[in-house]
């Protein structure tokens, strides 16, 4: 049971179809592939790389910009699809990591190894914030399109609040590796975006 890949080809194609749904301008397959590429780069530092990979595949599987429970529903889907392929302990870790992507705060995991893996998942999910300015700007436009139903003044206020909350953190990224690689540029990108939102 534990030796088979958690995400086999059949499950990959099923999840890929969800990520290809209309209206997903950022939370799509390209986002998953970017995270999987980062997971491959940092694989030697992950304690349970297969669980991290499963988390990446499922974390935005359910995505509706009008809903507040996407992560919970995505974790439920993971539980449904992975039951029988994975021990209850590992599944609980995957669910905790998926749910943590709602706030990007580290989940309360007693196990230090699991906490490290969760920190990497959250950092991979936010790596776009530290991208080159052009890539960051494309990300911002894509997210705006996903929230196309929100009127501009509401969007500016809501988005500004999100960006401010990240800037107010002592660190945007949880791992030393991602802080070193992405933190300075992420702060520049967020400050630039915030200035544009506030300028109207």
N, C-alpha and C positions, 0 to 999 in steps of 0.2 A: 504493500500500500504506500509506504513512505518513499519507495524508490522511484515510482512513476513520477513524471513531471506533473506539477500541480496544474499547470496551464498547458493542456495538450492542444494539438492543432485544431480539433473540433471546437474547443472552448475559445481558442484565439479567434476563429472565424466568427463565432457567435458574438463575442464581445466586440470585434472589429465592426460588425454591422451596427451595433449600438453607437459606436463612436463616429460612424459615418452618417448618422441621422442628420436630417436637414436642420438648420438653425445652430449647429455646433460650429462656430467660427474659430474658437480657440480650444475648447475642451473636446478635442477630436483625436483622431488616431495619431496625428503628427505630435501632439503633446505627449501621448503615451510612448511613442517611439523615442522622443527626446529624453524622456525619463529612463526608459530601458537602456539607452546608450550611456547615460550617466551611471546607472546601476552596474553596467558592464565595466566601466572605467574604475569604479570603486569596489568591485566585487570582492577583492582580497580583504577589505575592511568590514564586510558584512558577515554577520554570524549565521544568518539563515537566508542566503541570497534567493532561494526559491520562494520563501514566504514574502520577501521584499518584492520580487517580480510579480507574484500573485496580487499583492497589495496595489502595485502600480496598475496592473491590468484592470482591477475592479474599482479603483478609488473614485473615478468619475463615470462609472458605467451608467448610473442613473443621473441624468442631468437635465434639470428644468430650471431656467433662471428665475421663474416665479415661485419656486418651492423653497422651503427652508429645511427640508429633511432629505436632501439628495444623498448625503454621506451615509445616513442611517439606512436608507433604502439600498445603497450600493453595498454596504456591509451585509445586509440581509441577503442580497443576491449572491454575494461571495459564500455566505454560509450555506445557502441552498445548493449552489453549484459545486462546492468543494467538499460537501459532507461525504464521508466515505473515502475521500482521497487524502485526508489530512487529520491528524490527531486533534481532539478538542482543544488542547492547549495551544497548538500552533494556530488553529482557526481563531481562537480568542485574540491572539496577538495580531493576526491579520485584520480582524474587525476593529481592534483598538487603533491600529495605524490608519485604517481608512477613516474612522470617525475623527481622528486627530486632524485630518486635512480640512475639516470645517473651520477650525480656529487657528491652526498652525501653532498650537501650544503642545508641548510634549505630553503624551498620555501618561497617566500614572501606572507605570509598569515597574514591578518590584525587581525584575530581572535586569541587570545592567546590560547584558548582551542585547536583550529585546529593546531596551531604551536606546541603545546606540543605533540599532537598525531603524527604529522609529525616527530618530533625529535625521538620519540620512534620507529617509522617504520624504519627510517634510521639506528638507533642503532641496532635494531634487525637484519637488513640486514647485518650489519658488525660484529655481535657478534662472528662470526667464527674467526675473527682476534685475538680475545682474548681467543681462545680455548686452551686446553692442546697442547703442542708441537706436539704430534703424530697426533692429529686431524687437527691441522693447516697444517702440512706437507702433509697430505692426501688431504686437500683442495687445496693446491698449485699444487700438481700433477694433480688433477682433472681439474683445470682451464687450466693448460698447455695442457692437452689432448683436451680440447675444442678449443684451439688455435693451434692444431696440424699442421695446414697449414702454420703457421708462422715459418720462419727459425730461428734457435737458436740464432744467434747474434742479430737479430731484436727483438726476444722475450726478451732476457736478457735486452736489452736497454729499451724497452717499459715497461716491468714489473718493472724494477728498478725505472723508472720515476714515475710510479703509487705509488710504496711503499714510495719513497722519498716524494711525495706530501702529503701522509697521515702523515708521520713522522714530516713534517714541520708544521703541524697544531698545534695550542696551545692545542687542544684536538681532539682526533680521534672521541670520542663519544659526543653526544649533551646533553644527560641527566646525571644528577648527579648519578643516579642509575647505569647506564652502565659504567660511568667513574670509579666508585668505584670498580665495579665487574670485568671489562674487560680491562681497559686502561693499567695498568702496564704490563700485559702479552702480550697485543697486541703490545706494543712497543718493547718488547723483541723478539717476533716472527718476526715482520717486520724487525728489525735490523739484526736478524740472517739470514733471507731470503735474504735481500739485500746484506749482506756480501758474501753469497754463489753465488748470481748472478754476483757480481762484481769480484769474484775470478775466475769465468769462469770454 
